[in-house]
């Protein structure tokens, strides 16, 4: 049971990191377009 919860928590953290990464790339692309 605990291992499963740990796995779920890791997936949530991965999802958050990916969203953050995506947002960073989008902001960078927008900034590049403005140059």
C-alpha positions in Angstrom: 0.0 0.0 0.0 2.7 2.5 1.0 4.7 1.7 -2.2 1.6 2.5 -4.2 1.1 5.8 -2.5 4.7 6.7 -3.1 4.3 5.9 -6.8 1.3 8.1 -7.0 3.1 10.9 -5.3 6.0 10.6 -7.7 3.7 10.7 -10.7 2.1 13.8 -9.4 5.5 15.5 -8.9 6.6 14.4 -12.4 3.4 15.9 -13.8 4.0 19.2 -12.0 7.6 19.3 -13.2 6.5 18.7 -16.8 3.9 21.4 -16.6 6.5 23.8 -15.2 8.9 22.9 -18.0 6.2 23.4 -20.6 5.4 26.8 -19.2 9.1 27.8 -19.2 9.4 26.8 -22.9 6.3 28.7 -23.9 7.5 31.8 -22.1 10.9 31.5 -23.8 9.3 31.1 -27.2 7.1 34.1 -26.6 10.1 36.2 -25.6 12.0 35.0 -28.7 9.1 36.0 -30.9 9.2 39.5 -29.4 12.8 40.1 -30.4 
